[in-house]
Amino acid sequence: MVENLSESEVGCFDSRIKGWKSYAFDKVWGAGSSQGSVFQDVEPLALSVIDGYNACIFAYGQTGSGKTHTMEGGRGDDVGISYRTIEKVFNLLNYRKAQQAAAAKQYEEANPNHAGPEVDASALPSTGDQTSEFIFSIRVGMLEIYNDGVYDLLVKSDPREARKKGLEIKRDKLGNIHVEGLTKEPVTTLLDVLKLLKRGNDSRKTAATDLNEHSSRSHMVLSVEVTCGIEGEEPSIGTLFLVDLAGSERVRKSAVVGENLREATHINKSLSALGNVMEALDRKASHVPYRDSKLTYLLQDSLGGNSRTMMVVTVCPTSITFDETQHALQFATRVRRIHIGSAKKNVTSKNLEETVKALTSEMKMLAKAKERSEEQLSSLKRDHGRIQERLKSSSNDRAKAQDEARTLTVLKQSNAQMTTRWQKEKQQHEKALVELEAHQNDSKRIQQQLSKATRECTRLGNLVDERESALLAVKDELRKAKDASSAANLRARKAQMLQSRPVATDSKRIVKATEERTTVKAVRPPSVDSKEARGKVLEMLEANDPKKMDKIDAIMERFEGRESFLLMKMAARYNNTENVPAAQAKNAPTSAKNSSSGSLKNMNPAQKRSEMALARHMERMRNRKSERALNNDA
C-alpha cells in the first residue's frame, strides 16, 4: 500500500477511495535502501556534536515498523544509526588529534629554537597553540522511559531493583534538561561502546505481541556527551541524543492483556503527548505542554531548544496497517513544518566573560551616543524657538495684507471658474467631433455592408432562378420517364397475357368464355362471417400449404371486411370450390368451371399454370367491375 515515488515523496494507496495520496519529506528511503544509505543522510547532523552543538535523532512509527532496527541494526554491514554515529565520532576525533599532532610536529621541525624558515600558517590549526595537543573525551549514558518512569539501563545493580526507584528529570544551573543520577560511563574505544549498548539493550523491557515478536515496551534514550578542544583552552561540549521510541499500537490488533496492556496504555499516552507538543509548536502556541509526559519533558531542549533535531519515521507497507501508516505520515508531515530556529554552540564560562566585556563596552558607547543626542536635542529646541518667532511675525504681515488676499482670491476663483467652463466646453466639442467621426465611419461601413448584401442578394436570386429552371426541366424529364415506364409496363403486361393465352384450336372456347363474360351481371358478393371464413381458410391452408397456417392472423387482418373475396381468391388459387359460398359458385363464369374441370386435364403443367393465372385475373377484373357497379348504384 506504500511506495516511494521519488527521493523526497512517498505514496500511500487508500483502498476505500481507490486513490493514491502523496506525502513530501526531506528524504525518503524505500524498502531496498541499506543502513549505510540511511546513515549517509543522517551523518552531517550527528557529527555536529563534535563542533559543540546539541543534536537529537529519534525514530517514530508503529510497532513492528523497524525503529529499533534502524537505530541499532544487526551485525556486520547491517548495523544501525547508533553504532555508525559513535564509530564516526571516534574516527573524526582521532583524525583531528592526529592532524593536530602532525601540525605540531611540522611546526617544531620548521622552527627549531624559534629559528629557521617560515611555515605556511594555513597548514596549521586555526586556533590554539601549534604545540598544544588536541584532547577529547566521550561519556555514554543510556536510559528508558517505562510506564512514565525514568530508569537507568547502565546501572550495575540488579535491573529489577533499579526499576523500583526511578530517576528524576531536572534543570541545571544553566537551564538545561538533565537526568539526575544517570550513569554516564567514559569510553575510549568503539569496543567499550558496543559493550555498553549490549548491556543496556539486555536490560531494556521487551515483550511479544500479535504484531511484533520482540516489541519494545519502553522509550530508549542513548546519550553521547562529547568534550573536545585544544589543551589549555576552553573545550567545546556537545550532546547527542539517539532516541528509539516505543511503537504505537492498537490493542485489538496487538491483543495484549494484563501488564502488557498497561504498558501499551502508557506508550500511547506518551506518544499522544508528543503529538500535542508537535501540534503546539506547529501553530506557534504560547504554551507548549512539555510536562504532560516524561518523554516530552526529557526531549524539551531537542524539540524546541538549542538543538539540531531529526526525526526518522518508519512505516509498514502492508494493507492491514494502513490506518497506522497514514497516521504516521500525517504526523510526520506536521512535524516537518515545525521550525525551532538555528542551533548555537554551547557557551562556556570564558565565552560568557568575553560576552559581558563586549556588552559593557557597547553600553559605554551607547551612553556617549546618548549624551551627543541630548546636546543635539537642546540645539534643535533653540532652533525651534527662533522659527516660531519668525512664523509669528510672518502671520502679522499676512493679517495686514488680508484685504488684498481676499481680492486676489476672488479673482482667482472667477478665473478658475472661467477656465473650468472653457475646458468643459472644449472637452464636449472634442467629444462631439469624436462621436461624429465614429458615426461617419459606422455609416460608411454600413453602406459597404449594404452594397455587399445587395450584390449577394442579386447573385442568390439569379442562382434561385437557374435552380428553378433546372428543377422544372428535371420534373419534365421525370414525368416523361414515368410515362415511358408506365407504357413499357403496360406493353410488357399485354405481351405476357398474350403469351399465356391458349392456342388457336381453343379459339371457339375463348370466344364463348368472352361472350359469357359479357353477359354476367354485377352482383355484390354475399357477406361471410369472419369466424366461418377463418375456419375455411385454415382448412384450405392445411390441405394445400400447411407452412402458411402460422400467418392466419396476418391474412385475416389484411382482408378484414373482405372475407368473401379472400375465400374466392383461396379457392381459385388451390382449385377448391367446395369452400366457396354457393352464391359465389353460382356466379362464377362457366369458362372458369370448364377450365377447372375438363380442359385442364388435357394440358401440360405450363399451360395449366397459364390458364389458371388467366382465369384468376379475369375473375379479379369481374369482381372489381361488380364492386364499382354496386358503389355507383349506392
PEVENPE-V626705 format. One line per field, one symbol per residue. phi: phi as a letter, one per 40 degrees, with the letter a starting at -180 (. if undefined). burial: + if it has 24 or more other C-alpha atoms within 12 Angstrom, else -. Layout:
phi = ???
burial = ???
This chain:
phi = .baccacbabbbccccbfacbbbbbcabbccccccccccdccddcccccccgccbabbbbiccgchcccccbgbbgcbccccccccccccccccccccccccccccccccbcffbhccbccccbdcbgccccbcbaabbbbabbbbfgbbbccbccccdcccccbccbcbbcccgccabcgccbccbbbccccccccccccccccbabbcbacbccbacbbbbbbbbaiccgbcccbbbbbbbbccccabccccfcagcccccccccccccccccccccccccfccbbccccaccccccdcccabcacbbbbbbbcccccbcccccccccccccccccbcgccbccccccccccccccccccccccccccccccccccccccccccccccccccccccccccccccccccccccccccccccccccccccccccccccccccccccccccccccccccccccccccccccccccccccccccccccccccccccccccccccccccccccccccccccccccbcdccbcccccccccccccccbacccccccccccccbcgbcccccccccccbfbbcccdcccccccccccccccbcccccbcdccdcccccccccccccccccccccccccc
burial = ++++-----++++-------+++++-++++----+++++-+++-+++++++++++++++++++++++++++++-----++++++++++++-+++-++--++-++--+----------------++----++++++++++++++++++++++++++---+--++--++-+-------+++--++++-+--+--+--++--++-+++++-+-++--++++++++++++++++----+++++++++++++++----+-+---++-++++++++++++++++++++-----+++--+++++++++++++++++++++++++---+-++++++++++++++-+-+--+--+----------------------------------------------------------------------------------------------------------------------------------------------------------++-------+--+---+----+-++--+----++-++++++----------+--++-----++++++++++++++++-+++--++-+++++++-++---+-------+++++++++-++--++-----------
